[in-house]
């Protein structure tokens, strides 16, 4: 069947279909997550075995957050560097979905913590929740626009 | 927004990938525009119109 008869032609999926900006994003984000895992493990080990004191305690406590902030910067870079407007739109919608999920979950759970005595959850889980929410929303958004 | 992109593409025996290459966008963009699920920006609509040598309103209609 000829493509002229309405078929889409050969479809590239997965990494072969990625834009140059997407490939750059992947090359940046996975190492950043690897650094996060390594720094987190190191920090937990440090606080478990040789708890730092003074200013070092604050610096060490903040260390695992830095790679996660890097992931946010990497996402922002992708938004700037992606020249394909459709992919840019998909990213913006998936980011908004993830932010909406975070706002909803943290708001509801915040009331549960304060008023219903639900267990206190550390705030740093918000970043993880954002990454997970965006990871789920991105394929759903693309599926919606197929 | 409805459009005649699929028909115009078929008349030229182009696949979605061919059209995407000519427009310098992704194949997913072409697919989403053809199915009416995504409305292109004005610059991209002008680019599409220029590629087919037609006015925008001859390709897209609300």
N, CA and C atoms of all chains as a GROMACS GRO file, in nm:
protein
  624
    1UNK      N    1   0.086  -0.120   0.000
    1UNK     CA    2   0.000   0.000   0.000
    1UNK      C    3   0.089   0.124   0.000
    2UNK      N    4   0.060   0.212  -0.090
    2UNK     CA    5   0.141   0.333  -0.101
    2UNK      C    6   0.107   0.431   0.008
    3UNK      N    7   0.205   0.506   0.056
    3UNK     CA    8   0.176   0.610   0.156
    3UNK      C    9   0.071   0.708   0.106
    4UNK      N   10   0.063   0.721  -0.027
    4UNK     CA   11  -0.034   0.816  -0.084
    4UNK      C   12  -0.177   0.773  -0.055
    5UNK      N   13  -0.196   0.644  -0.023
    5UNK     CA   14  -0.332   0.597   0.005
    5UNK      C   15  -0.374   0.625   0.149
    6UNK      N   16  -0.294   0.700   0.218
    6UNK     CA   17  -0.338   0.743   0.350
    6UNK      C   18  -0.261   0.682   0.464
    7UNK      N   19  -0.170   0.586   0.435
    7UNK     CA   20  -0.096   0.529   0.546
    7UNK      C   21   0.005   0.630   0.598
    8UNK      N   22   0.051   0.604   0.716
    8UNK     CA   23   0.143   0.697   0.777
    8UNK      C   24   0.286   0.678   0.729
    9UNK      N   25   0.311   0.571   0.654
    9UNK     CA   26   0.448   0.544   0.613
    9UNK      C   27   0.522   0.475   0.725
   10UNK      N   28   0.652   0.448   0.706
   10UNK     CA   29   0.726   0.379   0.810
   10UNK      C   30   0.730   0.462   0.939
   11UNK      N   31   0.694   0.398   1.049
   11UNK     CA   32   0.687   0.470   1.176
   11UNK      C   33   0.812   0.441   1.257
   12UNK      N   34   0.871   0.548   1.305
   12UNK     CA   35   0.985   0.533   1.393
   12UNK      C   36   0.936   0.549   1.536
   13UNK      N   37   0.970   0.454   1.620
   13UNK     CA   38   0.928   0.461   1.760
   13UNK      C   39   1.050   0.458   1.850
   14UNK      N   40   1.028   0.494   1.975
   14UNK     CA   41   1.136   0.489   2.072
   14UNK      C   42   1.244   0.591   2.039
   15UNK      N   43   1.369   0.559   2.080
   15UNK     CA   44   1.478   0.656   2.061
   15UNK      C   45   1.495   0.701   1.916
   16UNK      N   46   1.462   0.614   1.819
   16UNK     CA   47   1.478   0.653   1.678
   16UNK      C   48   1.388   0.769   1.641
   17UNK      N   49   1.276   0.783   1.714
   17UNK     CA   50   1.181   0.889   1.682
   17UNK      C   51   1.206   1.016   1.764
   18UNK      N   52   1.305   1.013   1.851
   18UNK     CA   53   1.330   1.127   1.938
   18UNK      C   54   1.392   1.243   1.861
   19UNK      N   55   1.356   1.363   1.902
   19UNK     CA   56   1.417   1.483   1.844
   19UNK      C   57   1.556   1.499   1.905
   20UNK      N   58   1.642   1.580   1.841
   20UNK     CA   59   1.776   1.605   1.899
   20UNK      C   60   1.767   1.658   2.043
   21UNK      N   61   1.669   1.744   2.069
   21UNK     CA   62   1.655   1.798   2.205
   21UNK      C   63   1.616   1.688   2.304
   22UNK      N   64   1.530   1.596   2.260
   22UNK     CA   65   1.492   1.483   2.347
   22UNK      C   66   1.612   1.397   2.380
   23UNK      N   67   1.697   1.373   2.277
   23UNK     CA   68   1.816   1.290   2.300
   23UNK      C   69   1.910   1.358   2.399
   24UNK      N   70   1.926   1.492   2.383
   24UNK     CA   71   2.010   1.566   2.478
   24UNK      C   72   1.952   1.556   2.619
   25UNK      N   73   1.818   1.568   2.627
   25UNK     CA   74   1.750   1.560   2.757
   25UNK      C   75   1.778   1.426   2.823
   26UNK      N   76   1.768   1.318   2.745
   26UNK     CA   77   1.792   1.184   2.800
   26UNK      C   78   1.938   1.170   2.845
   27UNK      N   79   2.030   1.226   2.765
   27UNK     CA   80   2.172   1.217   2.802
   27UNK      C   81   2.202   1.294   2.930
   28UNK      N   82   2.119   1.393   2.961
   28UNK     CA   83   2.141   1.474   3.081
   28UNK      C   84   2.070   1.416   3.203
   29UNK      N   85   1.945   1.372   3.183
   29UNK     CA   86   1.860   1.342   3.299
   29UNK      C   87   1.901   1.212   3.368
   30UNK      N   88   1.943   1.111   3.292
   30UNK     CA   89   1.977   0.983   3.358
   30UNK      C   90   2.103   0.994   3.442
   31UNK      N   91   2.209   1.059   3.392
   31UNK     CA   92   2.324   1.080   3.480
   31UNK      C   93   2.288   1.161   3.605
   32UNK      N   94   2.201   1.260   3.589
   32UNK     CA   95   2.161   1.342   3.705
   32UNK      C   96   2.090   1.255   3.809
   33UNK      N   97   2.003   1.165   3.763
   33UNK     CA   98   1.933   1.076   3.856
   33UNK      C   99   2.032   0.978   3.921
   34UNK      N  100   2.132   0.936   3.844
   34UNK     CA  101   2.236   0.850   3.899
   34UNK      C  102   2.315   0.922   4.008
   35UNK      N  103   2.348   1.048   3.981
   35UNK     CA  104   2.418   1.130   4.082
   35UNK      C  105   2.332   1.145   4.206
   36UNK      N  106   2.202   1.167   4.186
   36UNK     CA  107   2.110   1.181   4.300
   36UNK      C  108   2.113   1.054   4.386
   37UNK      N  109   2.104   0.938   4.320
   37UNK     CA  110   2.104   0.812   4.395
   37UNK      C  111   2.235   0.796   4.473
   38UNK      N  112   2.346   0.830   4.408
   38UNK     CA  113   2.477   0.814   4.473
   38UNK      C  114   2.491   0.911   4.591
   39UNK      N  115   2.453   1.037   4.567
   39UNK     CA  116   2.466   1.138   4.675
   39UNK      C  117   2.373   1.106   4.791
   40UNK      N  118   2.252   1.060   4.758
   40UNK     CA  119   2.157   1.024   4.864
   40UNK      C  120   2.212   0.910   4.949
   41UNK      N  121   2.265   0.807   4.880
   41UNK     CA  122   2.320   0.693   4.953
   41UNK      C  123   2.438   0.738   5.040
   42UNK      N  124   2.522   0.822   4.983
   42UNK     CA  125   2.637   0.871   5.059
   42UNK      C  126   2.596   0.954   5.178
   43UNK      N  127   2.496   1.038   5.159
   43UNK     CA  128   2.449   1.124   5.268
   43UNK      C  129   2.387   1.042   5.381
   44UNK      N  130   2.305   0.943   5.342
   44UNK     CA  131   2.242   0.858   5.444
   44UNK      C  132   2.349   0.782   5.522
   45UNK      N  133   2.452   0.735   5.449
   45UNK     CA  134   2.561   0.663   5.517
   45UNK      C  135   2.633   0.757   5.614
   46UNK      N  136   2.659   0.881   5.566
   46UNK     CA  137   2.731   0.978   5.648
   46UNK      C  138   2.656   1.008   5.777
   47UNK      N  139   2.524   1.035   5.762
   47UNK     CA  140   2.445   1.069   5.881
   47UNK      C  141   2.426   0.948   5.972
   48UNK      N  142   2.432   0.829   5.912
   48UNK     CA  143   2.414   0.708   5.993
   48UNK      C  144   2.539   0.668   6.068
   49UNK      N  145   2.656   0.700   6.012
   49UNK     CA  146   2.781   0.654   6.074
   49UNK      C  147   2.861   0.767   6.140
   50UNK      N  148   2.874   0.879   6.071
   50UNK     CA  149   2.952   0.992   6.124
   50UNK      C  150   2.871   1.120   6.109
   51UNK      N  151   2.768   1.138   6.188
   51UNK     CA  152   2.682   1.257   6.172
   51UNK      C  153   2.764   1.386   6.177
   52UNK      N  154   2.758   1.464   6.069
   52UNK     CA  155   2.834   1.589   6.068
   52UNK      C  156   2.772   1.690   6.164
   53UNK      N  157   2.852   1.789   6.199
   53UNK     CA  158   2.802   1.893   6.291
   53UNK      C  159   2.825   2.030   6.230
   54UNK      N  160   2.764   2.129   6.290
   54UNK     CA  161   2.784   2.267   6.248
   54UNK      C  162   2.732   2.291   6.106
   55UNK      N  163   2.806   2.377   6.035
   55UNK     CA  164   2.765   2.414   5.899
   55UNK      C  165   2.770   2.294   5.805
   56UNK      N  166   2.864   2.203   5.830
   56UNK     CA  167   2.877   2.084   5.745
   56UNK      C  168   2.749   2.001   5.747
   57UNK      N  169   2.683   2.002   5.863
   57UNK     CA  170   2.557   1.927   5.876
   57UNK      C  171   2.452   1.980   5.776
   58UNK      N  172   2.446   2.114   5.766
   58UNK     CA  173   2.349   2.176   5.673
   58UNK      C  174   2.388   2.147   5.528
   59UNK      N  175   2.518   2.160   5.501
   59UNK     CA  176   2.565   2.138   5.364
   59UNK      C  177   2.539   1.993   5.321
   60UNK      N  178   2.568   1.900   5.410
   60UNK     CA  179   2.548   1.759   5.377
   60UNK      C  180   2.399   1.727   5.362
   61UNK      N  181   2.316   1.791   5.443
   61UNK     CA  182   2.172   1.765   5.437
   61UNK      C  183   2.112   1.814   5.306
   62UNK      N  184   2.169   1.924   5.253
   62UNK     CA  185   2.115   1.982   5.130
   62UNK      C  186   2.168   1.908   5.006
   63UNK      N  187   2.280   1.839   5.020
   63UNK     CA  188   2.348   1.778   4.905
   63UNK      C  189   2.257   1.693   4.815
   64UNK      N  190   2.173   1.604   4.870
   64UNK     CA  191   2.090   1.521   4.781
   64UNK      C  192   1.988   1.602   4.701
   65UNK      N  193   1.953   1.720   4.752
   65UNK     CA  194   1.854   1.801   4.681
   65UNK      C  195   1.911   1.862   4.553
   66UNK      N  196   2.043   1.884   4.551
   66UNK     CA  197   2.103   1.955   4.438
   66UNK      C  198   2.085   1.880   4.304
   67UNK      N  199   2.111   1.747   4.299
   67UNK     CA  200   2.086   1.678   4.171
   67UNK      C  201   1.939   1.683   4.129
   68UNK      N  202   1.849   1.683   4.227
   68UNK     CA  203   1.706   1.691   4.192
   68UNK      C  204   1.673   1.829   4.135
   69UNK      N  205   1.735   1.933   4.192
   69UNK     CA  206   1.717   2.067   4.134
   69UNK      C  207   1.775   2.069   3.993
   70UNK      N  208   1.883   1.993   3.975
   70UNK     CA  209   1.942   1.980   3.842
   70UNK      C  210   1.845   1.918   3.742
   71UNK      N  211   1.766   1.822   3.788
   71UNK     CA  212   1.667   1.760   3.699
   71UNK      C  213   1.563   1.863   3.656
   72UNK      N  214   1.523   1.949   3.750
   72UNK     CA  215   1.427   2.055   3.714
   72UNK      C  216   1.489   2.148   3.609
   73UNK      N  217   1.616   2.180   3.628
   73UNK     CA  218   1.686   2.266   3.530
   73UNK      C  219   1.694   2.195   3.394
   74UNK      N  220   1.722   2.065   3.396
   74UNK     CA  221   1.730   1.987   3.271
   74UNK      C  222   1.595   1.989   3.200
   75UNK      N  223   1.487   1.977   3.276
   75UNK     CA  224   1.353   1.985   3.215
   75UNK      C  225   1.330   2.123   3.152
   76UNK      N  226   1.373   2.226   3.224
   76UNK     CA  227   1.356   2.362   3.171
   76UNK      C  228   1.439   2.380   3.043
   77UNK      N  229   1.561   2.324   3.041
   77UNK     CA  230   1.646   2.334   2.922
   77UNK      C  231   1.578   2.265   2.803
   78UNK      N  232   1.517   2.150   2.830
   78UNK     CA  233   1.449   2.078   2.721
   78UNK      C  234   1.336   2.163   2.664
   79UNK      N  235   1.263   2.228   2.754
   79UNK     CA  236   1.152   2.313   2.709
   79UNK      C  237   1.204   2.425   2.618
   80UNK      N  238   1.322   2.478   2.650
   80UNK     CA  239   1.380   2.586   2.571
   80UNK      C  240   1.438   2.533   2.440
   81UNK      N  241   1.503   2.417   2.445
   81UNK     CA  242   1.577   2.368   2.329
   81UNK      C  243   1.490   2.291   2.229
   82UNK      N  244   1.374   2.241   2.272
   82UNK     CA  245   1.290   2.164   2.181
   82UNK      C  246   1.231   2.257   2.075
   83UNK      N  247   1.263   2.232   1.949
   83UNK     CA  248   1.214   2.318   1.842
   83UNK      C  249   1.080   2.270   1.786
   84UNK      N  250   1.044   2.145   1.817
   84UNK     CA  251   0.917   2.092   1.768
   84UNK      C  252   0.805   2.136   1.861
   85UNK      N  253   0.713   2.218   1.807
   85UNK     CA  254   0.611   2.277   1.893
   85UNK      C  255   0.516   2.174   1.952
   86UNK      N  256   0.493   2.063   1.882
   86UNK     CA  257   0.404   1.960   1.934
   86UNK      C  258   0.465   1.893   2.058
   87UNK      N  259   0.592   1.856   2.049
   87UNK     CA  260   0.659   1.796   2.164
   87UNK      C  261   0.664   1.894   2.282
   88UNK      N  262   0.687   2.023   2.249
   88UNK     CA  263   0.690   2.124   2.354
   88UNK      C  264   0.555   2.132   2.426
   89UNK      N  265   0.448   2.128   2.345
   89UNK     CA  266   0.314   2.132   2.403
   89UNK      C  267   0.289   2.010   2.492
   90UNK      N  268   0.333   1.892   2.444
   90UNK     CA  269   0.313   1.770   2.522
   90UNK      C  270   0.384   1.781   2.658
   91UNK      N  271   0.507   1.835   2.654
   91UNK     CA  272   0.583   1.849   2.779
   91UNK      C  273   0.514   1.945   2.874
   92UNK      N  274   0.467   2.057   2.820
   92UNK     CA  275   0.402   2.156   2.907
   92UNK      C  276   0.276   2.098   2.972
   93UNK      N  277   0.198   2.023   2.892
   93UNK     CA  278   0.075   1.964   2.949
   93UNK      C  279   0.110   1.861   3.056
   94UNK      N  280   0.213   1.778   3.027
   94UNK     CA  281   0.249   1.674   3.126
   94UNK      C  282   0.306   1.738   3.253
   95UNK      N  283   0.380   1.850   3.238
   95UNK     CA  284   0.431   1.920   3.356
   95UNK      C  285   0.315   1.978   3.438
   96UNK      N  286   0.217   2.037   3.368
   96UNK     CA  287   0.102   2.093   3.439
   96UNK      C  288   0.022   1.983   3.509
   97UNK      N  289   0.009   1.868   3.443
   97UNK     CA  290  -0.062   1.756   3.507
   97UNK      C  291   0.012   1.712   3.634
   98UNK      N  292   0.146   1.701   3.623
   98UNK     CA  293   0.225   1.658   3.738
   98UNK      C  294   0.213   1.760   3.852
   99UNK      N  295   0.218   1.889   3.818
   99UNK     CA  296   0.206   1.992   3.921
   99UNK      C  297   0.067   1.989   3.985
  100UNK      N  298  -0.035   1.963   3.904
  100UNK     CA  299  -0.172   1.955   3.958
  100UNK      C  300  -0.183   1.838   4.055
  101UNK      N  301  -0.121   1.725   4.018
  101UNK     CA  302  -0.124   1.608   4.107
  101UNK      C  303  -0.056   1.641   4.239
  102UNK      N  304   0.061   1.707   4.229
  102UNK     CA  305   0.134   1.742   4.351
  102UNK      C  306   0.053   1.835   4.440
  103UNK      N  307  -0.005   1.938   4.378
  103UNK     CA  308  -0.086   2.032   4.457
  103UNK      C  309  -0.202   1.961   4.524
  104UNK      N  310  -0.268   1.873   4.449
  104UNK     CA  311  -0.383   1.802   4.505
  104UNK      C  312  -0.341   1.712   4.620
  105UNK      N  313  -0.237   1.631   4.595
  105UNK     CA  314  -0.195   1.533   4.697
  105UNK      C  315  -0.143   1.604   4.822
  106UNK      N  316  -0.056   1.704   4.804
  106UNK     CA  317   0.003   1.770   4.921
  106UNK      C  318  -0.102   1.851   4.999
  107UNK      N  319  -0.197   1.911   4.928
  107UNK     CA  320  -0.302   1.987   4.997
  107UNK      C  321  -0.389   1.894   5.081
  108UNK      N  322  -0.436   1.786   5.019
  108UNK     CA  323  -0.522   1.692   5.091
  108UNK      C  324  -0.446   1.630   5.208
  109UNK      N  325  -0.320   1.587   5.181
  109UNK     CA  326  -0.246   1.521   5.287
  109UNK      C  327  -0.207   1.620   5.397
  110UNK      N  328  -0.184   1.744   5.360
  110UNK     CA  329  -0.154   1.846   5.460
  110UNK      C  330  -0.266   1.861   5.561
  111UNK      N  331  -0.389   1.863   5.512
  111UNK     CA  332  -0.504   1.870   5.604
  111UNK      C  333  -0.515   1.743   5.688
  112UNK      N  334  -0.487   1.629   5.625
  112UNK     CA  335  -0.492   1.502   5.700
  112UNK      C  336  -0.388   1.501   5.812
  113UNK      N  337  -0.269   1.554   5.781
  113UNK     CA  338  -0.163   1.559   5.884
  113UNK      C  339  -0.205   1.645   6.002
  114UNK      N  340  -0.253   1.765   5.970
  114UNK     CA  341  -0.282   1.863   6.076
  114UNK      C  342  -0.409   1.830   6.152
  115UNK      N  343  -0.512   1.791   6.079
  115UNK     CA  344  -0.643   1.774   6.144
  115UNK      C  345  -0.676   1.631   6.183
  116UNK      N  346  -0.621   1.535   6.108
  116UNK     CA  347  -0.659   1.396   6.137
  116UNK      C  348  -0.545   1.315   6.196
  117UNK      N  349  -0.432   1.379   6.218
  117UNK     CA  350  -0.321   1.308   6.282
  117UNK      C  351  -0.253   1.206   6.194
  118UNK      N  352  -0.262   1.225   6.062
  118UNK     CA  353  -0.193   1.131   5.971
  118UNK      C  354  -0.042   1.145   5.992
  119UNK      N  355   0.036   1.038   5.966
  119UNK     CA  356   0.181   1.045   5.987
  119UNK      C  357   0.244   1.158   5.907
  120UNK      N  358   0.340   1.227   5.970
  120UNK     CA  359   0.411   1.334   5.900
  120UNK      C  360   0.499   1.275   5.790
  121UNK      N  361   0.490   1.334   5.671
  121UNK     CA  362   0.571   1.287   5.558
  121UNK      C  363   0.672   1.395   5.523
  122UNK      N  364   0.804   1.361   5.513
  122UNK     CA  365   0.904   1.462   5.480
  122UNK      C  366   0.874   1.531   5.348
  123UNK      N  367   0.898   1.661   5.343
  123UNK     CA  368   0.865   1.739   5.223
  123UNK      C  369   0.947   1.700   5.101
  124UNK      N  370   1.067   1.640   5.125
  124UNK     CA  371   1.148   1.608   5.008
  124UNK      C  372   1.084   1.504   4.917
  125UNK      N  373   0.981   1.434   4.968
  125UNK     CA  374   0.911   1.338   4.884
  125UNK      C  375   0.833   1.407   4.771
  126UNK      N  376   0.812   1.538   4.786
  126UNK     CA  377   0.737   1.612   4.682
  126UNK      C  378   0.809   1.603   4.548
  127UNK      N  379   0.943   1.617   4.550
  127UNK     CA  380   1.019   1.611   4.425
  127UNK      C  381   1.006   1.474   4.360
  128UNK      N  382   1.014   1.370   4.441
  128UNK     CA  383   1.000   1.234   4.388
  128UNK      C  384   0.860   1.216   4.329
  129UNK      N  385   0.761   1.266   4.403
  129UNK     CA  386   0.623   1.256   4.355
  129UNK      C  387   0.608   1.327   4.220
  130UNK      N  388   0.674   1.443   4.206
  130UNK     CA  389   0.666   1.518   4.080
  130UNK      C  390   0.724   1.435   3.965
  131UNK      N  391   0.842   1.376   3.988
  131UNK     CA  392   0.906   1.296   3.883
  131UNK      C  393   0.816   1.178   3.845
  132UNK      N  394   0.760   1.110   3.945
  132UNK     CA  395   0.672   0.996   3.917
  132UNK      C  396   0.547   1.042   3.843
  133UNK      N  397   0.487   1.152   3.891
  133UNK     CA  398   0.364   1.202   3.827
  133UNK      C  399   0.388   1.241   3.683
  134UNK      N  400   0.503   1.304   3.656
  134UNK     CA  401   0.531   1.341   3.517
  134UNK      C  402   0.563   1.218   3.433
  135UNK      N  403   0.629   1.121   3.495
  135UNK     CA  404   0.659   0.996   3.424
  135UNK      C  405   0.532   0.924   3.382
  136UNK      N  406   0.427   0.936   3.463
  136UNK     CA  407   0.299   0.871   3.428
  136UNK      C  408   0.220   0.958   3.331
  137UNK      N  409   0.222   1.089   3.353
  137UNK     CA  410   0.137   1.177   3.271
  137UNK      C  411   0.188   1.191   3.127
  138UNK      N  412   0.321   1.185   3.108
  138UNK     CA  413   0.375   1.207   2.973
  138UNK      C  414   0.322   1.107   2.871
  139UNK      N  415   0.332   0.973   2.896
  139UNK     CA  416   0.276   0.881   2.795
  139UNK      C  417   0.126   0.895   2.780
  140UNK      N  418   0.056   0.931   2.890
  140UNK     CA  419  -0.090   0.948   2.880
  140UNK      C  420  -0.125   1.066   2.791
  141UNK      N  421  -0.047   1.174   2.805
  141UNK     CA  422  -0.073   1.294   2.724
  141UNK      C  423  -0.048   1.262   2.576
  142UNK      N  424   0.063   1.192   2.548
  142UNK     CA  425   0.092   1.155   2.408
  142UNK      C  426  -0.017   1.064   2.354
  143UNK      N  427  -0.064   0.971   2.438
  143UNK     CA  428  -0.170   0.878   2.394
  143UNK      C  429  -0.297   0.957   2.360
  144UNK      N  430  -0.325   1.058   2.441
  144UNK     CA  431  -0.445   1.141   2.419
  144UNK      C  432  -0.439   1.212   2.283
  145UNK      N  433  -0.319   1.248   2.239
  145UNK     CA  434  -0.305   1.324   2.115
  145UNK      C  435  -0.272   1.238   1.994
  146UNK      N  436  -0.277   1.104   2.008
  146UNK     CA  437  -0.248   1.017   1.892
  146UNK      C  438  -0.363   1.023   1.793
  147UNK      N  439  -0.994   2.174   1.488
  147UNK     CA  440  -0.994   2.240   1.356
  147UNK      C  441  -0.975   2.135   1.246
  148UNK      N  442  -1.063   2.140   1.144
  148UNK     CA  443  -1.052   2.044   1.033
  148UNK      C  444  -0.945   2.092   0.936
  149UNK      N  445  -0.889   1.998   0.864
  149UNK     CA  446  -0.790   2.037   0.762
  149UNK      C  447  -0.782   1.932   0.653
  150UNK      N  448  -0.718   1.971   0.541
  150UNK     CA  449  -0.708   1.881   0.425
  150UNK      C  450  -0.567   1.826   0.411
  151UNK      N  451  -0.494   1.826   0.520
  151UNK     CA  452  -0.353   1.787   0.514
  151UNK      C  453  -0.335   1.645   0.462
  152UNK      N  454  -0.416   1.553   0.510
  152UNK     CA  455  -0.401   1.412   0.470
  152UNK      C  456  -0.426   1.395   0.320
  153UNK      N  457  -0.527   1.465   0.270
  153UNK     CA  458  -0.559   1.456   0.126
  153UNK      C  459  -0.447   1.517   0.043
  154UNK      N  460  -0.402   1.634   0.084
  154UNK     CA  461  -0.295   1.702   0.009
  154UNK      C  462  -0.166   1.619   0.010
  155UNK      N  463  -0.140   1.557   0.124
  155UNK     CA  464  -0.021   1.473   0.136
  155UNK      C  465  -0.033   1.351   0.044
  156UNK      N  466  -0.153   1.290   0.044
  156UNK     CA  467  -0.175   1.171  -0.038
  156UNK      C  468  -0.164   1.204  -0.186
  157UNK      N  469  -0.212   1.323  -0.225
  157UNK     CA  470  -0.204   1.364  -0.367
  157UNK      C  471  -0.059   1.370  -0.414
  158UNK      N  472   0.030   1.396  -0.321
  158UNK     CA  473   0.173   1.407  -0.358
  158UNK      C  474   0.251   1.280  -0.329
  159UNK      N  475   0.178   1.176  -0.285
  159UNK     CA  476   0.240   1.047  -0.256
  159UNK      C  477   0.346   1.058  -0.146
  160UNK      N  478   0.316   1.143  -0.047
  160UNK     CA  479   0.409   1.161   0.064
  160UNK      C  480   0.359   1.082   0.185
  161UNK      N  481   0.450   1.024   0.257
  161UNK     CA  482   0.414   0.964   0.386
  161UNK      C  483   0.414   1.076   0.491
  162UNK      N  484   0.364   1.044   0.609
  162UNK     CA  485   0.368   1.143   0.718
  162UNK      C  486   0.514   1.182   0.749
  163UNK      N  487   0.602   1.083   0.740
  163UNK     CA  488   0.744   1.111   0.768
  163UNK      C  489   0.802   1.205   0.661
  164UNK      N  490   0.761   1.183   0.533
  164UNK     CA  491   0.807   1.273   0.426
  164UNK      C  492   0.765   1.417   0.454
  165UNK      N  493   0.637   1.432   0.488
  165UNK     CA  494   0.585   1.567   0.514
  165UNK      C  495   0.654   1.628   0.637
  166UNK      N  496   0.673   1.544   0.738
  166UNK     CA  497   0.739   1.594   0.860
  166UNK      C  498   0.880   1.644   0.828
  167UNK      N  499   0.952   1.568   0.744
  167UNK     CA  500   1.088   1.611   0.706
  167UNK      C  501   1.084   1.745   0.633
  168UNK      N  502   0.987   1.759   0.542
  168UNK     CA  503   0.978   1.885   0.466
  168UNK      C  504   0.943   2.003   0.555
  169UNK      N  505   0.864   1.977   0.658
  169UNK     CA  506   0.823   2.086   0.749
  169UNK      C  507   0.921   2.103   0.865
  170UNK      N  508   1.016   2.010   0.876
  170UNK     CA  509   1.114   2.011   0.986
  170UNK      C  510   1.044   2.001   1.121
  171UNK      N  511   0.945   1.910   1.127
  171UNK     CA  512   0.878   1.880   1.254
  171UNK      C  513   0.878   1.728   1.270
  172UNK      N  514   0.826   1.680   1.382
  172UNK     CA  515   0.821   1.537   1.406
  172UNK      C  516   0.703   1.474   1.332
  173UNK      N  517   0.713   1.342   1.307
  173UNK     CA  518   0.601   1.273   1.243
  173UNK      C  519   0.478   1.277   1.333
  174UNK      N  520   0.503   1.274   1.466
  174UNK     CA  521   0.390   1.281   1.559
  174UNK      C  522   0.314   1.412   1.543
  175UNK      N  523   0.388   1.520   1.511
  175UNK     CA  524   0.321   1.649   1.490
  175UNK      C  525   0.226   1.641   1.371
  176UNK      N  526   0.278   1.584   1.261
  176UNK     CA  527   0.195   1.572   1.140
  176UNK      C  528   0.072   1.487   1.169
  177UNK      N  529   0.091   1.376   1.239
  177UNK     CA  530  -0.020   1.288   1.270
  177UNK      C  531  -0.125   1.360   1.356
  178UNK      N  532  -0.079   1.433   1.458
  178UNK     CA  533  -0.173   1.502   1.548
  178UNK      C  534  -0.248   1.613   1.475
  179UNK      N  535  -0.180   1.680   1.381
  179UNK     CA  536  -0.247   1.786   1.304
  179UNK      C  537  -0.349   1.723   1.209
  180UNK      N  538  -0.308   1.617   1.140
  180UNK     CA  539  -0.399   1.552   1.044
  180UNK      C  540  -0.527   1.502   1.110
  181UNK      N  541  -0.512   1.448   1.231
  181UNK     CA  542  -0.630   1.393   1.299
  181UNK      C  543  -0.711   1.502   1.370
  182UNK      N  544  -0.664   1.626   1.361
  182UNK     CA  545  -0.737   1.738   1.418
  182UNK      C  546  -0.724   1.748   1.569
  183UNK      N  547  -0.630   1.673   1.626
  183UNK     CA  548  -0.616   1.677   1.772
  183UNK      C  549  -0.521   1.787   1.818
  184UNK      N  550  -0.446   1.840   1.724
  184UNK     CA  551  -0.352   1.947   1.758
  184UNK      C  552  -0.359   2.054   1.649
  185UNK      N  553  -0.381   2.177   1.690
  185UNK     CA  554  -0.383   2.288   1.594
  185UNK      C  555  -0.244   2.350   1.588
  186UNK      N  556  -0.186   2.359   1.467
  186UNK     CA  557  -0.051   2.414   1.458
  186UNK      C  558  -0.048   2.562   1.491
  187UNK      N  559   0.069   2.610   1.528
  187UNK     CA  560   0.086   2.753   1.551
  187UNK      C  561   0.073   2.825   1.417
  188UNK      N  562   0.058   2.956   1.424
  188UNK     CA  563   0.046   3.034   1.301
  188UNK      C  564   0.171   3.020   1.212
  189UNK      N  565   0.294   3.028   1.271
  189UNK     CA  566   0.412   3.010   1.185
  189UNK      C  567   0.414   2.874   1.114
  190UNK      N  568   0.374   2.768   1.186
  190UNK     CA  569   0.374   2.635   1.122
  190UNK      C  570   0.263   2.625   1.017
  191UNK      N  571   0.150   2.687   1.046
  191UNK     CA  572   0.041   2.687   0.946
  191UNK      C  573   0.085   2.760   0.819
  192UNK      N  574   0.157   2.869   0.834
  192UNK     CA  575   0.211   2.941   0.717
  192UNK      C  576   0.310   2.853   0.642
  193UNK      N  577   0.392   2.779   0.715
  193UNK     CA  578   0.491   2.692   0.654
  193UNK      C  579   0.422   2.581   0.573
  194UNK      N  580   0.314   2.526   0.631
  194UNK     CA  581   0.238   2.422   0.562
  194UNK      C  582   0.175   2.479   0.434
  195UNK      N  583   0.118   2.597   0.448
  195UNK     CA  584   0.054   2.662   0.333
  195UNK      C  585   0.156   2.689   0.222
  196UNK      N  586   0.274   2.735   0.262
  196UNK     CA  587   0.378   2.764   0.162
  196UNK      C  588   0.425   2.637   0.094
  197UNK      N  589   0.435   2.529   0.170
  197UNK     CA  590   0.482   2.402   0.114
  197UNK      C  591   0.386   2.352   0.007
  198UNK      N  592   0.256   2.366   0.031
  198UNK     CA  593   0.156   2.319  -0.065
  198UNK      C  594   0.118   2.427  -0.167
  199UNK      N  595   0.173   2.545  -0.150
  199UNK     CA  596   0.144   2.654  -0.243
  199UNK      C  597  -0.001   2.696  -0.241
  200UNK      N  598  -0.059   2.696  -0.123
  200UNK     CA  599  -0.201   2.732  -0.112
  200UNK      C  600  -0.218   2.829   0.005
  201UNK      N  601  -0.328   2.907   0.004
  201UNK     CA  602  -0.354   2.991   0.122
  201UNK      C  603  -0.394   2.905   0.242
  202UNK      N  604  -0.370   2.958   0.360
  202UNK     CA  605  -0.400   2.882   0.482
  202UNK      C  606  -0.546   2.838   0.486
  203UNK      N  607  -0.636   2.929   0.446
  203UNK     CA  608  -0.778   2.897   0.458
  203UNK      C  609  -0.823   2.788   0.361
  204UNK      N  610  -0.737   2.756   0.262
  204UNK     CA  611  -0.770   2.646   0.170
  204UNK      C  612  -0.729   2.511   0.230
  205UNK      N  613  -0.652   2.516   0.336
  205UNK     CA  614  -0.607   2.392   0.401
  205UNK      C  615  -0.679   2.370   0.534
  206UNK      N  616  -0.694   2.478   0.609
  206UNK     CA  617  -0.757   2.467   0.741
  206UNK      C  618  -0.894   2.536   0.741
  207UNK      N  619  -0.986   2.477   0.813
  207UNK     CA  620  -1.116   2.542   0.832
  207UNK      C  621  -1.164   2.513   0.974
  208UNK      N  622  -1.235   2.609   1.030
  208UNK     CA  623  -1.279   2.591   1.170
  208UNK      C  624  -1.406   2.506   1.175
   0.00000   0.00000   0.00000
